[in-house]
Amino acid sequence: MDDNVKMKCGLEIHVQIDTKSKLFCNCSTNYLDADPNTNICPSCVGLPGAKPLPPNKRAIEIAIMVAKMLGCEIVTDRDIYFQRKHYDYPDLPSGYQRTSTPIGVNGEFMGIRISEVHLEEDPGQYNPSLGIVDYNRSGTPLIEIVTEPDIKSPEEAREFLKQLMTLFRYLGCLRGEGTMRADVNISIEYMGVQGNRVEVKNINSIKGVYKVLKYEIIRQKNIIKRGGVVKRETRAFLESQMITKAMRSKETAEDYRYIPDPDIQPIVISENWVKKIEEEMPETPLAKRKRFVEEYGIDDEDAKVLVSDLDMAEMFEEVVKSLGVDKENVDLAVTWIRNELKRSLQYHKVDLYESGVKAEHIVELIKLIKDGTISQKIGKEIVDLLVINRGKKTPKEIVEELGLTVIKDEDALIKAVEEAINNNPQAVNDYLSGKKEALNFLMGQVMRLTRGRADPKKVIELLKERLDNK
């Protein structure tokens, strides 16, 4: 980012809660697999005279969990109301959206202040190109997280959202990035000139938020550079073109004509209710990362990578506990999970859950390496095969099927060593003239000839034995 540009950004992040029923009725929240307009009732499509049920208790509890994990104070000293937020749009049949007053306030996550956490109902899905609306999604409970304008760069926004999605995976009751929508509020100061705040609505991916911020910085900077004024307005993100487009002048709270919904009783959150919810809450990624460093003695960076995926963090602990908690086993678990397994998952573009690789597979693999049945090079191949086969074959089965055990026959090793020496006279001369790194090259040639099945220590021993006697 240009050093002359100072960016201020706040986010309004909406994520669906994974409940079976909607926020104010008993209709199913499954809108992806159901036929259009089948999971609906008079209440969630806003028919005149239809009355909502009391708010979904589980949705409220999950909102409290999210607020607590973001370091918020839970609002227990006053009633929490659902309000009607009025605006006209085809996906909102009642002409208003129900949104609660704050459930949590004054939090902080990754150094970014959290202004509030509250509940909302999702609108339906409108397809403007076809002019049709599917109301199956209407009424699905949403959590909205509002940050203060503390984000200073597109990169910081991207990392904040990535870590937030990790937090949601730990909770296990939010639908994550696939249902995330974010509104971005951004203003810049350039060459001492402060621009107005611009809101970009309904961005549905972390990549999209990053692209919007990069684009808006350039757009607003160019306006100021030409002596113009950045308008306070609402813009739309055109994902296909990765640009933003003006929609309307920026709304204020007064434009929505908020009023308390007379059909919904206030929520009262007691201290005892909060304590009960706290007892259900899982360990946070930051707490788990700190514990991994203290309990297992691993590097903070290794812990950070492991806890970025809950399945991987749980696999690490299972492997260590199965092998025995000592430094050697912890180091091996880090090497084969954090390094090799993660490398293979990224290469094959699958996550750990999809791969079918289990903790017992990694335990078996490490034991095969420790007892000398296979080499580390073969171990890396087996990790790839585990991912490719989606964990349907165990490491032992792969080793037996492909004949990948370490070569124990010394005569066969000697033959490969002598072949490598005879085929690489320059490397031999380099070694004899004092270039010790040539020995590693020759070892690599032996490993190639044996398809990685040789014991590296034995190969070095045999190479030195022959070369030092020349």
JOQUI-V827192 format. One record per backbone hydrogen bond with DSSP energy under -1.0 kcal/mol. NH is the residue of the N-H (numbers start at 1). CO is the residue of the C=O. Records with the same first field share a line. If there is no record, write none. Layout:
# JOQUI-V827192
NH=CO ; CO
This chain:
# JOQUI-V827192
5=2
6=189
8=187
9=151
10=185
12=183
13=145
14=181
15=143
17=141
18=173
19=17
22=27
23=139
29=20
31=29
40=38
45=41
46=43
47=42
50=47
53=24
56=23
60=56
61=57
62=58
63=59
64=60
65=61
66=62
67=63
68=64
69=65
70=66
71=68
72=67
73=105
75=103
76=74
80=267
83=99
84=259
85=97
86=256
87=95
92=89
95=92
97=85
99=83
100=119
101=81
103=117
104=117
105=73
106=115
107=114
108=70
109=112
112=109
114=107
115=146
116=146
117=104
118=144
120=142
121=98
122=140
124=91
125=134
127=132
131=127
132=127
134=125
139=122
140=137
142=120
143=15
144=118
145=13
146=116
147=11
148=113
150=148
151=9
157=153
158=154
159=155
160=156
161=157
162=158
163=159
164=160
165=161
166=162
167=163
168=164
169=165
170=166
171=167
172=168
175=16
179=176
181=14
182=203
183=12
184=200
185=10
186=198
187=8
189=6
190=193
191=4
193=190
195=188
198=186
199=233
200=184
201=235
203=182
209=205
210=206
211=207
212=208
213=209
214=210
215=211
216=212
217=213
218=214
219=215
220=216
221=217
222=218
223=219
224=220
225=221
226=222
227=224
228=223
234=248
235=199
236=245
238=243
239=237
241=238
242=238
243=238
245=236
247=234
248=234
250=232
257=254
259=84
261=82
264=261
267=80
274=270
275=271
276=272
277=273
278=274
279=275
280=277
288=284
289=285
290=286
291=287
292=288
293=289
294=290
295=291
296=292
303=299
304=300
305=301
306=302
307=303
309=306
313=309
314=310
315=311
316=312
317=313
318=314
319=315
320=316
321=317
322=318
323=319
324=320
326=324
330=326
331=327
332=328
333=329
334=330
335=331
336=332
337=333
338=334
339=334
340=335
341=336
342=337
343=339
344=340
345=341
346=342
347=343
348=344
350=345
355=351
362=358
363=359
364=360
365=361
366=362
367=363
368=364
369=365
370=366
371=367
372=369
373=368
374=368
379=375
380=376
381=377
382=378
383=379
384=380
385=381
386=382
387=383
388=384
389=385
390=387
391=386
392=389
398=394
399=395
400=396
401=397
402=398
403=399
404=399
406=373
407=453
413=409
414=410
415=411
416=412
417=413
418=414
419=415
420=416
421=417
422=418
423=419
428=424
429=425
430=426
431=427
432=428
433=429
434=431
435=430
436=434
438=435
439=436
441=437
442=438
443=439
444=440
445=441
446=442
447=443
448=444
449=445
450=446
451=448
452=447
453=450
459=455
460=456
461=457
462=458
463=459
464=460
465=461
466=462
467=463
468=464
470=467
